[in-house]
Amino acid sequence: MSAAAKHAGAGGEGRLLIDGRLTPARSGCEYPNIAPASGQVIGTVADAGPEDAAAAVAAARHAFDEGAWAADRLLRRRCLGQLRDALRAAAPQLREQIVAETGATMAITHNGPQGDGPIAILDFCLELLDHYAWDGELPVTRHMGIPSRRLLWREPVGVVAAITPWNMPFQINVAKIAPALAAGCTVVLKAAPETPWAATFIARLAAQSTDMPAGVLNVLTSSDPAQLGELLCRDPRIDMVSFTGSTATGRRVMAAAAGTIKKVFLELGGKSALIVLEDADFARALPQALTVCYHAGQGCAIATRLLLPRARYREGVEYVRRAFAQLPYGDPYGAGQIMGPLVSARQLERVLDYIRIGCEEGARLVCGGRRAAHLPHGYYVEPTLFADVTPRMRIAQEEIFGPVLVAIPYDDEDDAVRIANDSIYGLSGTIMGDPQRALRMARRIRTGTLNINDANFFAPDSPFGGYKQSGIGREMGVAGFEEYLQIKTVAVPG
């Protein structure tokens, strides 16, 4: 069966969720959902406009200000438990939709962030609802001789605009709405236009399988994300914007939100380094380089710079070349594959343009570099390796978001750390080699997360976020939950 035929049965939800109702856009407009594996239309979704966004914000504002959601933790726990159970029961259909609209392979939807794994984030948030220390107290102090007890209360921020990207859409949708709702906030979720079903799937289950009050969760899909994003960031009824996407767009989000001094959480781009130490076993270490092909390299934390010791540089490059040449890719339903297509024709052209830039900069194209000739339909590019790359080349500095790896030689440990830190980004990275040496190096690398050898930080209780222009704040874990809380200090006579 062709990928197009398989995708045709995915059957996603096409309506918005506003004030508790699944509804078409008020204008009646729709736009197509296109499968990256085939380039064919697999469904249509509501194309929300400013009037829909205004209605969603009004519903969220009313639900927060006038409803029971912000104060009733038992209600929140019941509704989020119902949502968790409904998502878990519908996991097979969810996987079908993720493969259809993102191009992620079926093999990677059974674990990790690209599939039903993120449902565990709801488990974590439900546990927090039971055990989190919402109230605390500071020691008695004196002011002008009068003793005072100081109570600390943690309260929800308010109405949250959650703006999500297309690369890991279900995981990021859940990572935003689950802690926000658990904290007592109400939410307007704006999905990426390329992957609307990952949001409307949640919307339908929330509306039909939970007791969630009207207006608590609202979901918008739109072919014009910039227009709706701008409206949400500027709207004074929104108390917080939680955004995941490119650093360039993150700058615009900050600027738009500044007028109303609302809280902003940003999880942005990355240019992570895979540092292979000279003492590393290359047969164990260099398979890590294949992660650049995971979901066709469309992940902000994926290591896209391979730092090799100069004395073993040729050996390392040749090892990766052979590995790339043997990597199967194509039909997302193919058994065991980790790499399918890029998400859109636009992203395909962006990646191919960066490959052209790398060649013009003088980097050596070791393998790949072209649109996949054996896959004429869909948005496939070959796994691509550049060698003889210098740290200041654009392909070593800018986020490509495709299966493109750049190999950079380093002289010693200090040089490796310097190159790894030579970036506007600071999201993630990996060090392969002696674990104690790697731990010492990890202290010096300016990233929010880091893996050593085969370990991986990613889990619902693990705070995720970056240094520098990779973002502000943390998502997931207790730190991510607390992004959606305010602290109130109340003094009472002591």
Long-range contacts (C-beta under 8 A, 24 or more apart in sequence): 2-38, 3-35, 3-37, 3-38, 3-331, 3-332, 3-333, 3-377, 3-378, 4-35, 4-37, 4-38, 4-40, 4-377, 6-99, 6-100, 6-333, 7-35, 7-37, 7-38, 7-40, 7-42, 7-99, 7-100, 8-42, 9-96, 10-42, 10-43, 10-96, 10-97, 10-99, 10-100, 10-101, 10-197, 11-43, 11-93, 11-97, 12-42, 12-43, 12-45, 12-97, 12-100, 12-101, 12-196, 12-197, 12-200, 12-201, 13-45, 13-197, 13-200, 13-201, 13-203, 13-204, 14-43, 14-44, 14-45, 14-46, 14-200, 15-45, 15-46, 15-200, 15-203, 15-204, 16-46, 16-48, 16-52, 16-56, 16-200, 16-203, 16-218, 16-219, 16-220, 16-221, 17-200, 17-203, 17-204, 17-206, 17-207, 17-217, 17-218, 17-219, 18-52, 18-55, 18-56, 18-59, 18-218, 18-220, 19-55, 19-56, 19-58, 19-59, 19-214, 19-215, 19-218, 20-59, 20-207, 20-212, 20-213, 20-214, 20-215, 21-207, 21-214, 22-203, 22-204, 22-207, 25-49, 25-52, 26-51, 26-52, 26-55, 27-51, 31-193, 31-223, 33-101, 33-196, 33-197, 34-194, 34-344, 35-100, 35-101, 35-103, 35-378, 36-101, 36-102, 36-103, 36-340, 36-341, 36-342, 36-343, 36-344, 36-378, 36-379, 37-103, 37-331, 37-332, 37-340, 37-341, 37-377, 37-378, 38-377, 38-378, 39-345, 39-377, 39-378, 39-379, 42-100, 42-101, 43-197, 45-196, 45-197, 45-200, 45-221, 46-221, 47-221, 47-222, 47-223, 47-224, 48-220, 48-221, 48-222, 48-228, 49-222, 49-228, 50-227, 50-228, 50-231, 52-220, 53-188, 53-190, 53-220, 53-228, 53-231, 53-232, 54-231, 56-188, 56-218, 56-220, 57-159, 57-161, 57-188, 57-218, 57-232, 57-235, 57-237, 57-238, 58-237, 59-214, 59-215, 59-218, 60-159, 60-186, 60-187, 60-188, 60-215, 60-216, 60-218, 60-237, 61-159, 61-186, 61-215, 61-237, 62-215, 63-186, 63-213, 63-214, 63-215, 63-216, 64-156, 64-158, 64-159, 64-185, 64-186, 67-213, 67-215, 67-216, 68-213, 69-184, 69-186, 69-213, 69-216, 70-155, 70-156, 70-184, 70-185, 70-186, 71-184, 73-129, 73-184, 75-211, 75-213, 76-129, 76-181, 76-182, 76-184, 77-126, 77-129, 77-130, 78-211, 79-181, 79-210, 79-211, 79-212, 79-216, 80-122, 80-125, 80-126, 80-129, 80-178, 80-181, 80-182, 81-122, 81-126, 82-209, 82-210, 82-211, 82-212, 83-122, 83-202, 83-205, 83-206, 83-209, 83-210, 83-212, 84-119, 84-122, 84-123, 84-126, 85-209, 86-205, 86-209, 86-210, 87-116, 87-119, 87-122, 87-202, 87-205, 88-116, 88-119, 90-201, 90-205, 91-116, 91-119, 93-201, 94-170, 94-201, 97-197, 97-198, 97-201, 98-169, 98-170, 98-198, 99-332, 99-333, 99-340, 100-197, 101-194, 101-195, 101-196, 101-197, 101-198, 102-166, 102-167, 102-169, 102-194, 102-195, 102-198, 102-295, 102-343, 103-295, 103-296, 103-332, 103-340, 103-341, 103-342, 103-343, 103-378, 103-379, 104-295, 104-332, 104-340, 105-295, 105-332, 105-333, 105-334, 105-337, 105-338, 105-339, 105-340, 106-332, 106-333, 107-334, 107-335, 107-336, 107-337, 107-338, 108-294, 108-295, 108-338, 112-458, 113-168, 113-171, 113-458, 114-168, 114-170, 114-171, 114-295, 115-170, 116-170, 117-171, 118-170, 118-171, 118-174, 118-175, 118-460, 119-174, 120-459, 120-460, 121-171, 121-174, 121-175, 121-178, 121-179, 121-460, 121-476, 122-174, 122-178, 123-460, 124-178, 124-460, 124-461, 124-476, 125-178, 125-179, 125-181, 125-182, 125-481, 126-182, 128-179, 128-182, 128-478, 128-481, 129-182, 132-478, 132-481, 138-489, 140-494, 141-494, 146-493, 146-494, 147-493, 147-494, 148-491, 148-492, 148-493, 148-494, 149-491, 149-492, 149-493, 149-494, 150-489, 150-490, 150-491, 151-489, 151-490, 151-491, 151-492, 152-487, 152-488, 152-489, 152-490, 153-487, 153-488, 153-489, 153-490, 154-482, 154-485, 154-486, 154-487, 154-488, 155-184, 155-485, 155-486, 155-487, 155-488, 156-183, 156-184, 156-185, 156-484, 156-485, 156-486, 157-183, 157-185, 157-239, 157-240, 157-263, 157-484, 157-485, 157-486, 158-185, 158-186, 158-239, 158-240, 159-185, 159-186, 159-187, 159-188, 159-237, 159-238, 159-239, 159-240, 160-185, 160-186, 160-187, 160-188, 160-238, 160-239, 160-240, 160-241, 160-242, 160-484, 161-187, 161-188, 161-190, 161-232, 161-233, 161-235, 161-238, 161-240, 161-241, 161-242, 162-187, 162-188, 162-189, 162-190, 162-242, 162-243, 163-190, 163-225, 163-229, 163-232, 163-241, 163-242, 163-243, 163-244, 163-245, 163-253, 164-189, 164-190, 164-191, 164-192, 164-199, 164-244, 164-245, 165-192, 165-244, 165-245, 165-246, 166-192, 166-193, 166-194, 166-195, 166-343, 166-344, 167-295, 167-298, 167-299, 167-300, 167-343, 167-401, 168-295, 168-299, 169-195, 169-198, 169-199, 170-198, 170-201, 170-202, 172-244, 173-198, 173-199, 173-202, 174-202, 175-464, 175-475, 175-476, 175-480, 176-242, 176-244, 176-475, 177-202, 177-217, 179-476, 179-480, 179-481, 179-483, 179-484, 180-242, 180-484, 181-216, 181-217, 182-481, 183-481, 183-484, 183-485, 185-239, 185-240, 185-484, 186-215, 186-216, 186-217, 186-218, 187-216, 187-217, 187-218, 188-218, 188-219, 188-220, 188-232, 188-238, 189-217, 189-218, 189-219, 189-220, 190-220, 190-221, 190-222, 190-225, 190-228, 190-229, 190-232, 191-219, 191-220, 191-221, 192-225, 193-221, 193-222, 193-223, 193-224, 193-225, 194-343, 194-344, 195-343, 196-221, 229-253, 229-256, 230-256, 233-257, 233-262, 234-259, 234-260, 235-260, 236-260, 238-262, 239-263, 240-264, 240-265, 240-484, 241-265, 242-475, 242-483, 242-484, 243-267, 244-268, 244-475, 246-399, 247-399, 247-424, 247-425, 247-469, 247-470, 250-469, 250-471, 263-483, 264-472, 265-471, 265-472, 265-473, 265-475, 265-483, 266-471, 266-472, 266-473, 267-300, 267-464, 267-465, 267-466, 267-470, 267-471, 267-473, 267-475, 268-300, 268-425, 268-427, 268-466, 268-469, 268-470, 268-471, 269-300, 269-399, 269-425, 269-427, 269-469, 269-470, 270-300, 270-301, 270-302, 270-399, 270-425, 270-426, 270-427, 270-428, 270-466, 270-470, 271-304, 271-305, 271-396, 271-397, 271-398, 271-399, 271-423, 271-425, 271-427, 272-301, 272-302, 272-303, 272-304, 272-305, 272-425, 272-427, 272-428, 272-429, 272-430, 272-447, 273-303, 273-305, 273-306, 273-307, 273-419, 273-420, 273-429, 273-430, 273-445, 274-303, 274-305, 274-306, 274-307, 274-429, 274-430, 274-432, 275-307, 275-410, 275-416, 275-420, 275-429, 275-430, 275-431, 275-432, 275-433, 275-441, 276-306, 276-307, 276-308, 276-309, 276-316, 276-432, 276-433, 277-309, 277-413, 277-416, 277-431, 277-432, 277-433, 277-434, 277-437, 277-438, 278-309, 278-311, 278-312, 278-433, 279-433, 279-434, 279-437, 280-432, 280-433, 280-434, 282-312, 282-315, 282-316, 282-319, 284-432, 284-453, 284-454, 285-432, 285-433, 285-453, 286-316, 286-319, 286-320, 286-323, 287-323, 288-430, 288-432, 289-320, 289-323, 289-405, 290-323, 290-324, 290-327, 290-338, 292-383, 292-403, 292-404, 292-405, 293-324, 293-327, 293-329, 293-338, 293-339, 293-383, 293-403, 294-338, 294-339, 295-338, 295-339, 295-340, 296-329, 296-339, 296-340, 296-341, 296-342, 296-380, 296-381, 296-402, 296-403, 297-351, 297-400, 297-401, 297-402, 297-403, 297-404, 298-342, 298-343, 298-347, 298-401, 298-402, 300-399, 300-427, 300-428, 300-470, 301-427, 301-428, 301-449, 301-464, 303-428, 303-429, 303-430, 304-399, 304-400, 304-404, 304-405, 304-406, 305-396, 305-405, 305-406, 305-408, 305-419, 305-420, 306-405, 306-406, 306-407, 306-408, 307-408, 307-409, 307-410, 307-416, 307-419, 307-420, 308-407, 308-408, 308-409, 308-410, 309-409, 309-410, 310-409, 310-410, 310-411, 313-407, 313-409, 316-407, 317-366, 317-385, 317-387, 317-407, 320-366, 320-385, 320-405, 320-407, 321-366, 321-367, 321-385, 324-367, 324-368, 324-383, 324-384, 324-385, 325-367, 327-383, 329-372, 329-380, 329-383, 330-372, 330-374, 330-375, 330-380, 339-383, 339-403, 340-380, 341-375, 341-378, 341-379, 341-380, 342-379, 342-380, 342-381, 342-402, 343-379, 344-379, 345-379, 347-379, 347-401, 347-402, 348-379, 348-380, 348-381, 350-400, 350-401, 350-402, 351-381, 351-400, 351-401, 351-402, 351-403, 351-404, 352-381, 354-394, 354-395, 354-398, 354-400, 354-402, 354-404, 355-381, 355-384, 355-404, 357-394, 357-395, 358-386, 358-389, 358-393, 358-394, 358-395, 358-404, 358-406, 361-393, 361-394, 361-395, 362-388, 362-393, 363-387, 363-388, 363-389, 363-393, 363-395, 363-406, 364-388, 366-407, 368-403, 368-404, 391-419, 391-422, 392-422, 397-423, 397-424, 399-425, 413-437, 413-441, 416-441, 417-441, 417-444, 417-445, 420-445, 420-447, 421-445, 421-446, 423-468, 424-468, 424-469, 425-466, 425-468, 425-469, 425-470, 426-466, 426-467, 426-468, 426-469, 426-470, 427-465, 427-466, 427-467, 427-470, 427-471, 428-457, 428-466, 448-474
